[in-house]
């Protein structure tokens, strides 16, 4: 039995603000995460036939292979090197407050092998969808390298006491890192959008979930992670989008309530893992409510990121428990 892990990796980080006189007039790291594109081509929408028709053995195997690829991709994007841009972002933000820049790994182990694992297996998707995936992966990897290059430049700049320029070069480096980071977020979000919200993935999962005893719980998990992603996007529009964030919070509470309702047609061990996931997801909802009641300052945004990661890990534990049944 194969389940789809829909835990996204979106960033809800706040923008950087400089407290250093030389950098106060410079461009701060922007807080807006660009909206994704890259939905599945219309020609792929009928890949699995009518929505309510049963899958053939061949269609079922392909659907399972697609979901395996999506699970693998989500796992890869939650690990190095794809977490490094956000680490750089957070480190530079901290630097602008403390003037201490954290060193990043000089070598990412097996980076090239990791990058290749994101490439879809041959003939898993239609050719035009393969082209879109490869474009998003290529853009993501290029932006990743740009972020790391600019961070290395900043490390050299900060460590060179012979440079006295009132922060001019540092301001330029941070602005360039900002541009590269936004490119990375755009390409990663486009990849996730195509992978998780595309018609092919939804139909593949829906096909496998027909008559599945936990179909309701799994679909609600999909909705919960989708609401996490909406929160990340809306945080870039914090002031103008407060009403929308409130609606997301209400929808999240409803989804969590529905997901926790019986019946739960699985073993007690599997149910415990699912309820552990709901507990972590509820932390996200509580932190979102706290932000709405006050403000989405840096620590609140970081707490939302931490809750997202914890929810993803808990859901993966549920997936593994269910697949062992």
N, C-alpha and C positions, 0 to 999 in steps of 0.2 A: 504494500500500500504506500503510495507516494503523496506527500502533502507539500504544498507550496508555502515557503516562507516569504512573506511579503514585507519583511522589515526593511524600510528604506534607510538611507544614510544622509538625509538632508541636514543641512546646517542651519541652525537658528541663531548663529553667533551675532552679537552686536558689532557695530563698527568700531574702529579704533579712534581714539581721540588723544591728541598729543598734549602733554603738559610742559613740554620743553619749549622755551621761548623761540628757539630757532626753527621749530617745526610747527608752531601754532598756525601759521598762515598757509601751510601746505595742505594737500589733499589727504584727508583721513581715509583709512580703509572703509569703504562704503559698506553699509549694513544690508543693502538690498540684494537678495538672491534672485537672479534672473529667472523668469518663468520658463518652464521647459516647453519643448516642442517635440516633434518626432513621433507622432502617433503612428500606429501601423497603417500601411497603405490600404486603401479601400479594397483593392483586388484580393486582399488576404482575409477579408471578413467572412467569407464563406468556406474557409479551410476545413471546417468540421461539420459542414452540412447544417440543416435546420437546428435551431437551438435545442429543441426537445427530442431530437432523434438520437437513438442509441449509437455509441461509437462502435465502429468495426474494430476487430483486433489490431489491425494496422494503425488505425487512428488512435486507439488507446495507447499503443506503444509510443507513437510519435508524441502524443500529449504528455506521457510520462517523461520522455526524453527532454521535451521543452521545459518542463517543470524542474527536472534535475539541473538543467543548464541555468535556470533562473535562481535556484537555490545556491548553486556554486558561485554565480556572479555576485549575489548579495553577500556571501561570505567573503569573497575576495575584496569587495569594495569596503568592507568593514575592517580590513587589516592593512598593514603597510604593503606597498608604498602609498596606497590610495588615501590613507588617513593623514599623511604627512602635510598636505596643504593646509588642513585645518589646524594641525599642530603648529605650523609656521604662523598662521593667522593669529592664534592665541598667544604665541610666544612674542610676536611683534607688538601686540596689544599690551602685553605685560611689560615689555621693554619701554614703551612710551609712558608707562607709569612709574617704573622702578629704575630704568636705565641699566638694567642687567639683562643681557640677551642669552637665552639658553642655547646650548649647542645641540644641533640635530645630528642623527647618525651620519657618519661620513660615507658609509657604504650600506646600501640596502641589500640584504642577502637575497640572492636568487630573483632580483628584480625583473630581469628579462623573462624568466620562466613564468613569473606571476602574471606579467602583462600578456603573454601568449595564451594563458588559460582563459582570459576573457573572450577570446575569439570564438564565435559560435562553431560547433561541430559542422563538418561539411554536409550540406544538403538538409540541415535541420529546418531551415527556413527557406522561403522563396528568395530568389536572387535579389529582388529589390529591397527586401528587408535585411538581407545580409549586408548589402551596400550601406544601408543606414546604420546598422550596428557598427560596422567597421569605421564609418566616418566618425561616429560618436566616440569610439574607443581611441581612434587616432587623435582626435581633438583633445580628449581627456589626457592622454599620455603626453602630448606636446605641452599642454598647459601645466601638467605636473612637473615636467622638467624645467619649465620657465620659473615656476614658484621656487623650486629648490635652487636654481641658479641665482635668483635674486636674493634669496635668504643667505646663500654663501657670500654674496657680495656685501650684504649687510653685516655679516659676521666679521669680514675683513675690515670694513669701515669702522665698526665699533671698536675693534681691537687695535686699530692703528692710532696711537696717541700723537703721531706726527701730523695727522690731518686736522687742521683748524680752519673750518669753513662755515661756522655758524649753522651747521646742520644742513647745508645746501645739498650736498651729495646724498646724505641720509634721507632727506625728503624725497629726492628723485627715486632712490632705490625703493622706498616704501610705496611710492605711487606706482612704480612698475610691478612690484609684488602684488599690489591690489588688483591691477589689471589682469595679471596672470591668474590670480585666485578667482576672480569673477569668471574668467574663461573656463577654469576648471569646474566651477559650480554649474555653469551653463551646460557644458558637455556632459557632466555626470548626471545632472537632472534630466537631460534629454535622453540619455541611455536608460535611466530608471523609468522615465515616462514611457518609452517604447516597450521596455521589458515588462513592466508591471501593469500598465494601464492599457496596453494595446489590445485590440480585439483578439489576436491570436492567443495571447497568454490567458485572457479571461475565458475564452471558449475552451482552451485546453484544460484549465482548472475546473470549469463548470462541468465539462464532460466527465472528468474523473470523479467529481463529487456527486454525480447523480446517484441517488440512493445510498450515498455514504452516510453512515450513522452519525458522524460528526459534521456533516455538511453545513449546518446552521452555524456552529461554533467557528468553523474555519472561515466561512464567508464574513462573519462579524469581525474576525481577526484582520481580514483584508481591509474592512472598513476602518478599523481602529488605526492601522498603520497609514491608511490614506489620510486620516484626520491629522496624524502626526505630521505628515508631509505638508498638508495645508497650513498648519501652524507655522512651520518653518518658512514657507513662502510669505505668509501674511506678516510675520515679524519684521520683514523688510519695509512694511508699510504701517508700522506700529500705530502712529497717531491717527491716520486716516482709516485704518482697518480695524479699529477696536470693536466696532459692532460686529464685523465679520468674525473676529477672534472669539467674541462672546457666543456667536452662533456655533462655531466649531466646538467650543467647550460644552455647549448644551448637547450637540450631536454626539460628542464623545461620551458624555455621561449616559446618554440613552443607549449607545452601543454597548458600553460596559455593563449596564444593567441587563440588557437583553442577553448578552453573552453568558452571564452568570446564572441565568434561569435554567431549571431542569426542563426536560430530561437531558441527561448526559449519557449517551449510549456507548460507554467504554468502561474499561477496568478502573478501579479506584486509583491505581497508580497513574494512569494516563490523565484522569480527571485532576489529580493533585498538580500535575505539571501544567495543565491548562489554567487552573486557578492561580498558580504561581505567576503565570504570564499576566493574568488579569490584575493581580496585585501590583505588579510592576507598572502596567499600563495605567492603573489608577493613580499611581504616584505622578505620572505625567499630567493627568487631569488636575490633580491637586496643585501642582506647581503652576499650571496654566491659570488656574483660578487665583492663585496668589499674585501672579503677574498682572492680571486684570484688575485686581483690587488695589494694587500699588503701581509698580512700574516693571518693565522688562529690562532691568539693568543686567550687567554682565553676569553676576552670579546666578540670577534666575535663568538666563539663557543657557548657561553652562549646565545647570541642573536639569533643564529640559533635554539637552543633549545626552546627559548621563542617563536619564530615565528612558530615553529612546533606545540607547545601547543596551540597557538592562532588560528592557522589554523584548528586544530582538533576541538576546541570549536565552531568555526564559521561553520564548516561543520556539526557538530551535530545540530546546530540551524537550518540549512537548512533541515536536515533530519526531524527534528520535525515539521517544517513548512509544508513540503511536505506530511508527514503522516497525518496532520490534514485536508488536502484537500479532 
